[in-house]
């Protein structure tokens, strides 16, 4: 039986959850994360150099399909200065940790750890922008792996993924990355003047033990042929 399903009886005959071994708050240790093909740079004033802003602006400015912004809280950026201001403020997300995604010495996207709840050991992966240069690539999967690995190694018990119920690509990605569907919050918020029902997904610490092995196997060079095509899908390994 999984830990989240376990219960016990208290002195009043009531059924309650089992004790948590470490009930102290967990705060994210902010640092750069390094993978085989991806580096996640903690977004800060020192990291946000003119060269890096130019690199990420090149990605944003060359997006052919502007539908990539539909489900994000902003509608893209018209100038490099506008983008810089958004990066400097972490896109208006308060109390969050954002990273610039570097592949082949070039910044090609960003991703955040948001809605941190230190007392509950919970954190969420969100505000994800995988540019056209990295969508459906090894880089996007490795970026998620690096974040999950860091969160669970630092003591978080639960990592969440939330998105608009109508955002089919995000829902498919969550399942592919090993998140479990939990349900929908109806009329959860108003996004860009429209109703949004929000679907919730999560990975628990006890599930990560097995999921990590699936990620490692998928990212292994032996899982790709000479043309870079995967031999086994991540979803098959996480199933």
C-alpha positions in Angstrom: 0.0 0.0 0.0 1.3 3.5 -0.9 2.1 5.7 2.0 -0.5 8.3 1.1 -3.2 5.7 1.5 -2.0 4.5 4.9 -3.9 5.4 8.0 -4.1 4.7 11.7 -6.5 5.0 14.6 -6.1 7.7 17.3 -7.1 7.5 20.9 -10.7 8.6 20.1 -11.2 5.8 17.6 -10.9 8.2 14.6 -9.0 7.3 11.5 -6.1 9.7 10.8 -3.1 9.9 8.5 0.2 8.4 9.4 3.0 10.7 10.9 5.4 12.3 8.5 9.0 11.5 9.5 10.2 15.1 8.9 7.6 17.8 9.6 10.1 20.7 9.4 9.6 23.2 6.5 11.5 22.4 3.3 12.9 25.4 1.4 14.2 25.0 -2.1 18.0 25.3 -2.4 18.5 27.6 -5.3 21.3 26.6 -7.6 22.1 25.9 -11.2 21.2 22.3 -12.4 23.5 20.5 -14.8 22.5 17.5 -17.1 24.2 15.8 -20.0 22.6 18.0 -22.6 20.9 20.7 -20.6 21.9 23.3 -18.0 19.2 25.1 -16.0 20.5 28.6 -15.0 18.8 30.0 -11.9 17.2 33.2 -13.1 19.0 36.2 -11.4 20.4 39.6 -12.3 23.9 38.1 -12.8 22.6 35.4 -15.1 20.5 37.7 -17.2 23.3 39.1 -19.3 22.8 41.0 -22.5 24.0 38.0 -24.5 21.5 35.6 -22.8 18.6 38.0 -23.3 19.6 38.2 -27.0 19.6 34.4 -27.2 16.2 33.9 -25.7 14.7 36.8 -27.6 15.9 35.1 -30.8 13.8 32.1 -29.8 10.7 34.2 -28.9 11.0 36.4 -32.0 11.2 33.5 -34.4 8.2 31.5 -33.0 6.2 30.7 -36.1 3.2 29.5 -34.2 2.0 32.0 -31.6 -0.4 29.5 -30.2 2.5 28.6 -27.8 1.4 31.5 -25.7 -2.3 30.7 -25.6 -2.3 28.9 -22.2 0.4 31.0 -20.5 -0.6 34.1 -18.5 1.0 36.4 -21.0 0.5 36.7 -24.8 4.1 36.7 -26.0 6.5 39.6 -26.2 6.9 42.3 -28.9 10.4 43.6 -28.1 13.5 42.3 -26.4 13.1 45.0 -23.7 9.6 43.8 -22.9 11.0 40.3 -22.6 13.8 41.4 -20.3 11.4 43.2 -18.0 9.3 40.1 -17.7 12.4 37.9 -17.0 13.6 40.4 -14.4 10.2 40.1 -12.5 9.9 36.3 -13.0 6.9 37.1 -15.2 5.0 38.5 -12.2 5.1 35.2 -10.3 5.8 36.0 -6.6 8.0 33.8 -4.5 9.0 31.6 -7.4 12.3 30.2 -8.7 12.8 30.4 -12.5 15.5 28.9 -14.7 16.8 29.7 -18.2 17.2 26.5 -20.2 20.5 26.2 -22.0 21.2 23.7 -24.8 24.3 23.7 -26.9 25.5 26.9 -25.3 22.3 28.8 -26.2 19.3 29.8 -24.1 16.2 28.2 -25.7 13.5 28.4 -23.0 12.5 28.9 -19.4 10.7 27.0 -16.7 9.7 27.7 -13.1 9.2 26.1 -9.7 6.2 27.9 -8.4 3.5 27.8 -5.6 6.1 26.6 -3.1 4.5 25.4 0.2 7.5 24.8 2.5 5.4 23.6 5.5 3.7 20.9 3.4 6.8 20.0 1.4 5.0 20.7 -1.9 6.2 22.5 -5.0 4.9 22.9 -8.6 6.6 22.9 -12.0 5.0 25.7 -14.1 5.3 28.6 -16.4 7.0 26.4 -18.9 8.2 27.8 -22.2 9.9 25.2 -24.4 10.7 27.2 -27.6 10.4 25.8 -31.1 14.1 24.9 -30.8 13.5 22.3 -28.1 9.9 21.1 -28.3 9.6 17.3 -28.4 13.3 17.0 -27.8 15.6 15.2 -25.4 16.3 18.6 -23.8 12.7 19.2 -22.6 12.6 15.8 -20.9 15.9 16.3 -19.3 14.9 19.7 -18.0 11.9 18.1 -16.2 14.1 15.3 -14.9 16.6 17.8 -13.4 13.8 19.7 -11.6 12.2 16.6 -10.3 15.5 15.1 -9.1 16.4 18.4 -7.3 13.0 18.7 -5.6 12.9 15.2 -4.3 16.5 15.1 -3.2 15.9 18.3 -1.2 13.0 16.7 0.7 9.8 17.7 -1.1 7.1 15.0 -0.8 5.0 16.2 -3.8 5.6 17.9 -7.1 2.6 19.3 -8.9 1.7 20.0 -12.5 -1.4 22.1 -13.3 -2.8 23.4 -16.5 -5.9 24.6 -18.3 -8.3 21.6 -18.8 -8.4 22.5 -22.5 -4.6 22.5 -22.9 -4.2 19.1 -24.5 -0.5 19.2 -25.1 0.2 20.1 -21.5 -2.0 17.3 -20.2 -0.3 14.8 -22.5 3.1 16.0 -21.4 2.2 15.6 -17.7 1.2 12.0 -18.2 4.3 11.3 -20.3 6.5 12.8 -17.6 5.0 10.3 -15.1 2.6 12.7 -13.3 -0.7 11.1 -12.1 -4.0 12.8 -13.0 -5.9 13.9 -9.9 -9.0 15.8 -11.1 -10.2 19.2 -12.1 -11.0 22.4 -10.2 -14.1 23.9 -11.9 -14.1 27.6 -12.6 -10.7 27.7 -10.8 -9.7 31.1 -12.2 -10.2 33.8 -14.9 -7.3 33.6 -17.4 -7.0 36.4 -20.0 -10.7 37.2 -19.4 -11.9 33.6 -20.0 -13.0 30.8 -17.7 -10.4 28.3 -16.8 -11.0 24.9 -15.3 -7.7 23.7 -13.9 -6.6 20.0 -14.0 -4.1 18.8 -11.3 -1.4 16.2 -11.7 1.3 15.1 -9.2 4.3 12.9 -8.5 4.9 11.7 -4.9 8.3 11.0 -3.3 7.7 7.3 -3.1 6.7 7.2 -6.8 9.9 9.1 -7.8 12.1 6.1 -6.7 10.8 4.1 -9.7 10.2 7.0 -12.0 13.8 8.2 -11.7 15.0 4.8 -13.0 12.7 5.2 -16.0 14.1 8.7 -16.8 17.7 7.5 -16.5 17.0 4.6 -18.9 15.3 6.9 -21.4 18.1 9.5 -21.3 20.8 6.8 -21.7 22.6 7.2 -25.1 21.8 3.5 -25.8 18.1 4.4 -26.1 18.7 6.4 -29.2 19.7 5.3 -32.7 22.2 7.0 -35.0 19.6 9.5 -36.1 18.7 10.4 -32.6 15.4 8.7 -32.6 14.3 7.1 -29.3 14.0 3.3 -29.2 11.8 3.2 -26.1 9.3 5.9 -25.2 9.4 7.5 -21.8 5.7 6.7 -21.3 6.5 3.0 -21.9 9.2 3.1 -19.2 7.1 5.0 -16.7 3.9 2.9 -17.2 
